[in-house]
């Protein structure tokens, strides 16, 4: 059972739902019990609360059914509690363009909700904005680890995901909950990144996955689980191999569990994704977005070290 304090933190600390607003909960048949817990609480705040249960989508980034996409255009505040992520979809983008405030919770569990949702959102906003301010206006981020990660990412457009740290209290604000990352779509990417913590839907890595990238595209994947990842990417096509995201974790309560929703938020980690990045400044519109988490990185922004072996040197 999800604690009332965790649910309350979402509505009052993050989304700040008001009695005069409408609220939509989109869930699927896998996550319906969790979705209904949020729906029951929303009804206590506003009489205009609705829950919509859909069939699970096949992949992270796959569009929801047309009726769900239409409903999402008509509600002020929305929580998307589904097994696969709806964050990187046109349906979510169109809803936020209309001013909806949206929290997505792909693959969330009761344990993750109870541990990671009830946090100090104002403190997280402060830390997220500080990381954002360092990245904003920079030209390059480099990441290196003792396991072999050695990769550079170009920054060009100044569009960042997670800037306000889960405080989805302004029109069009959106992001994951649990929150705790600042991320961007690289303009280019070259080098090697070694995913040693976890990868989307594969859980905790028993054997690291190594990705080699050139000019923004992954061209080689090796490791015990490489074949499974390649099959997923190949089902989508060559654009699935685009390096879509670099993110930096910031949630003080998150830990590595094998669930990418939480793992990518862990302080002291970075994550790299392939696939869709259309929803936060990129131009790659494919129905797939897969993240891999890297621990104990050194991170340099325009040559200045901001993290050493997973420890921020400024926070």
N, C-alpha and C positions, 0 to 999 in steps of 0.2 A: 504493500500500500504506500502511495506517495504521501509524504507528510504535508499537512496543510501549510506549514511554514514555507516549504519549497514552492508550492503553488502560489501562495500569497506573494512571495518574492517576485515571481514572474509578472503578476498582474499589477503589483504596486511599486516594485522596485525597477522593473524593466519597461513594460509596456504602458503602465499607468492608465489602464482602462477606466473610463469615466461612465457614470450612469446614463449620460445622454448619448453614448456611442453604441455602435453595433459591434458584435464580436462573432467571428466564424472560427470554428475548430474543424480543420480538415484532417481526418485520420484514415487509417486503412484497417483491414480485418486483422492484421497482425498486432498493431499498436492500439486498437480500439479501447481497451481498458484504461490505458493512460490518457488517451484523448478524452474519454468520458469524464475522467477526474477533473480535467481542466474545464470541460464544458459545465459540469455541475457548479464549479466555483464561479465561472463567468456569469451564470444565471443569478447569482447572488448580487452581482454588481449592476447588470443591465437586463431589462426585459427583452432586449433584442439580441439574444444569443442563439446560435444555431450550430449543430454538429452535422457534418457530412462524412459518411463512411464510404471509402472507395476501395476497389480492389488494389492490391499492392502493384506498384509499377515495377517493370523488370530491371531497371538500372538506376543508379544515381544520376539525376539530371534528365530523366525521361519525363515528358509532359504528363500532367494529370488528365483525366477524362475531360471532354469539352464542357460538360455541365459543371464540374468543379471549377474549371477556369473561369466560367461565366459568373459563378457565385462569388469568386474571389474579387471580382470587380466592384462588388456592392457593399463591402464591410470595412469599417474603420480600423479594427484591430483583428489580427488573424494569428492563429497558432497552427502550424502544420506538423502534426505528430504522425510520421510515417516511417516505414521500414527503410525505404530508399529516399534519398534527399530530393526535395522539391526546390531547394535554394536556387539552383542554377537552371531555372526553367523560364520560358517566356511568360507563363502564367503568373509566376511570382513577380517578374519584372513589370508586367502590365498593371498588376495590382498596386505595386509601390509607386508607379508613375501617377496613379490616381490618388496617391496620398495615404494608402493603407500602411499601417505599422505592423510588421510581420516578424514573428519568431518561428524559425524552423527547428525541428527536433528530430532529425533522421536517426533511426535506430536507437533512440533513447531507451534506457531501462529505468526501473524504479530505483535501483541503487545509484545510478548516475544522477538522476533527478534529486534524490535525497541528499547526496553529497555535494553537488556542484551548482545547484540553482540558487540556494540561499546564501548569497555573498553580498559584499558591500559594492553595489553597482557604481556608486560615486567614486570609490577608490579605484575600481577597475577602469572607469572612464579616464581618470587622471593618468594612470599608467599607460593606457592605450594611446591617449593623445600625445604622451611624451614620445612613445615609439614612432607614432605617425609623424610628429614634427621632425624627428631625425631623418626619416625616410623621404618626407616631402621635399622636393627640390634636389634630392640626390640623383646621381646618374648611374651608380652601380652598387650592387651588394655582392659580396663574396662570402661563401660558406666553406669551411674546411673542418674535417674531423680526423681523428687518429685512424679510423677504419678505412679511410680512402676518399671521402668526399672532398672534392676540390672543384668548385663550380662558381661561375659568375652569372649574375642576372642583371640585365639592363632595366632601368626605370625611365619611362619617357612621359607618361600621360598624367601622373599625379593623382590617379584614382585609386583609393585604398579601401579595403574591406575591413570592418571592425574598428573603425576610428574611435567611436564613442563607447566601446567596451560593453556592449549589451544594454545600453540605455536607449531603448527604442521608443523615445518619447516625443519625436518630432515627425511631421508628415513625411511619409516615404522611407522612414528608417526601417532597416531590416537586418537580420543576421541569425546565426545559430544561437540556440540556448541548449546547454551551457555555452556561454560566450567566453572570450578570452583569447583573441588572436588579432593581429594586424597583418593583413595580407595584400598582395597586389598581383596583377597579371604582368609578367615580365615582357618587355619589348623584345628581348632576345635572351638566349641562355646557352652557355657553352661549358662543357666539363663533365664531371662525374659526380653523381650523388648516390650514397649508400644508405638505403632504408634499413635501419637496424632495430627499430622499436616495434612498429606495426604498420600494416597496410590495409586499405579499405576492404572489408569483408574477409580478409585472410587472418585477422587477429594478430597476436604477438608473433614476431618473427623468430623462428627457431634458427633460421639461416638468413643472413642479410640478402636483400635484393639490390643489385647494382645496376644503375641506369647510366648510359652514356648519351650525352646530348650535344648536338651541333646546330648552331643557328636556330635555336628555339625548338628543335625537334629531337625526341628520343630516337636513337638509331640502333641501340643494342640494350637488351635486358638479360642479366644472368643471375643465377641463384636457384635454390631448390624450388621456389614457387614461380619461377619466371614463365614457364609454359602456360600456367593458368592465367597469369596476367596478360600475356601476349594474345591468348585466345579471346579474352574479353575485349581487348583493344581492336583486334582484327575484325570482330563482329561489327564494330562501328565504322572502321575504315581508317585511312591514313591520318586523318585529322585528329583521331584519338591520341596520337603520339605527340601532339603539341604540349610543350611544357606550359601549363596553364596558370600556375600559382606558386608563389613563395610566401609562406606565412610564419609568424613568430608567436609562440604560445605565451599566454599571460594569466591564465586562471589560477588563483592561489590554492584551490581545493582539488584541481584535476590531478589524476595520476594515470600511468600507463596501465590500461586494463585489456587492451585488444579491441576496444570499440573506438573507431576513428573519431566519432563525435567528441569524445572526451580527450582522447590521446593527443589530438592536434592542438589542444588548448593548454597542455602541460607547460608550466614555466621551465625554461631551460632546454626546450626543444624548438626545432623548426620543422616545417613540413613542406613538401613539394608535391604538386598535383599535376596530372596529365588530363587532357580532355577539354571540357567546356570552361571558358572563362568569360563568356559574353556578359555575364551579370555583374562583373566588377571591373569593367574597363577594357577587356580583351575583345577580340573579334572572332573567336573560335566557337561556333555554334554547333555542337554535337551533343547527342543524348547520353553523355557519360562524363563523370568527373570523379577521379580516383586519387586519393591522398596517401602519401607515405610519410611516416614520422621518423625524424632523425634526432638522436640524442647527443648531448655533450658537444655541440658545435662551437667553433669560433666563428663569429660573424663580424664582417667589416663593411662599413658604409662609406663609400668614397675613400677607402684606405684607413678609416678610423675604426678601431676595434670597439664594438659595443657589447660583445658577449665573448667570454673566454671559457671554453669547456662547459658550456651550459649555464654560466653565471653572468648576469648582466653586470657591466662595470659602471652603470650609472643609476640604476633604480635603487 
